[in-house]
Amino acid sequence: MSCGPIAQASCEQAVQVAEGTLGAGHPPVLSVEIEAPSAQMTCPPSGGLPGSHVCGVIAIVTTTAGATTVGLVESAGGWMWSSLIR
């Protein structure tokens, strides 16, 4: 697990959210890397947030089936899923 630009306590919750986007019965998770998004990387509206916005962080979740990149945004309740980035 790599936390990149966010603190360890915040990172653990972000990792749980990122893993949760894979759905039940997903292949075993090998690693999760939290990274700052590029300036051009936007997340579509989600969780009641209006309009497209820059993702707070991206999480690259690597499983035995390959890697999935997940956009996360931070709200008052912590990190939440925003989008899958292909």
C-alpha positions as CSV (number, residue, x, y, z in Angstrom):
1,M,0.0,0.0,0.0
2,S,1.3,3.4,-1.0
3,C,-0.4,6.5,0.4
4,G,1.2,9.1,-1.9
5,P,0.0,12.6,-1.0
6,I,-2.4,11.8,1.9
7,A,-1.9,11.0,5.6
8,Q,-1.9,7.4,6.8
9,A,-5.2,7.6,8.7
10,S,-6.9,9.1,5.7
11,C,-5.2,6.7,3.4
12,E,-6.6,3.6,5.1
13,Q,-10.2,4.8,4.5
14,A,-9.4,5.8,0.9
15,V,-8.0,2.3,0.3
16,Q,-11.1,0.7,1.7
17,V,-13.3,2.8,-0.6
18,A,-11.1,2.0,-3.6
19,E,-11.2,-1.7,-2.9
20,G,-15.0,-1.5,-2.4
21,T,-15.5,-0.2,-5.9
22,L,-14.4,-3.6,-7.3
23,G,-17.6,-5.3,-6.0
24,A,-18.2,-8.5,-4.1
25,G,-16.1,-11.5,-5.1
26,H,-13.4,-9.5,-6.8
27,P,-10.0,-11.1,-7.3
28,P,-7.5,-10.8,-4.4
29,V,-6.0,-7.4,-4.1
30,L,-2.2,-7.4,-4.5
31,S,-1.6,-3.6,-4.0
32,V,-3.2,-0.2,-3.7
33,E,-1.3,3.0,-4.7
34,I,-2.8,6.4,-3.9
35,E,-1.5,9.1,-6.2
36,A,-2.2,12.8,-7.0
37,P,-4.2,13.1,-10.2
38,S,-2.9,14.9,-13.2
39,A,-4.4,18.4,-13.8
40,Q,-6.4,17.1,-16.7
41,M,-7.9,14.1,-14.8
42,T,-11.5,14.9,-13.9
43,C,-14.1,12.9,-12.1
44,P,-17.8,13.0,-13.2
45,P,-20.5,14.1,-10.8
46,S,-21.2,11.7,-7.9
47,G,-22.3,11.5,-4.4
48,G,-24.3,14.7,-4.8
49,L,-21.4,16.7,-6.1
50,P,-22.4,19.0,-9.1
51,G,-20.5,19.1,-12.3
52,S,-17.1,17.6,-13.2
53,H,-14.3,18.3,-10.8
54,V,-10.7,17.3,-10.4
55,C,-10.4,14.0,-8.5
56,G,-9.0,14.4,-5.0
57,V,-6.7,11.4,-5.5
58,I,-6.6,8.4,-7.7
59,A,-6.1,4.9,-6.4
60,I,-4.6,2.2,-8.6
61,V,-5.9,-1.1,-7.3
62,T,-3.9,-4.1,-8.6
63,T,-5.6,-7.5,-8.3
64,T,-4.6,-10.9,-9.7
65,A,-6.8,-10.0,-12.7
66,G,-5.0,-6.7,-13.4
67,A,-5.2,-3.0,-12.4
68,T,-8.1,-0.7,-12.0
69,T,-7.8,3.1,-11.6
70,V,-10.3,4.7,-9.3
71,G,-11.0,8.4,-8.8
72,L,-11.8,9.4,-5.2
73,V,-13.0,12.7,-3.8
74,E,-12.9,13.9,-0.2
75,S,-16.1,15.0,1.5
76,A,-17.0,15.9,5.1
77,G,-17.5,12.2,5.7
78,G,-14.2,11.1,4.3
79,W,-13.1,9.7,0.9
80,M,-15.8,8.5,-1.5
81,W,-15.8,6.9,-4.8
82,S,-16.2,9.2,-7.8
83,S,-15.3,7.3,-10.9
84,L,-13.5,4.4,-12.6
85,I,-10.8,5.8,-14.8
86,R,-9.9,3.6,-17.8
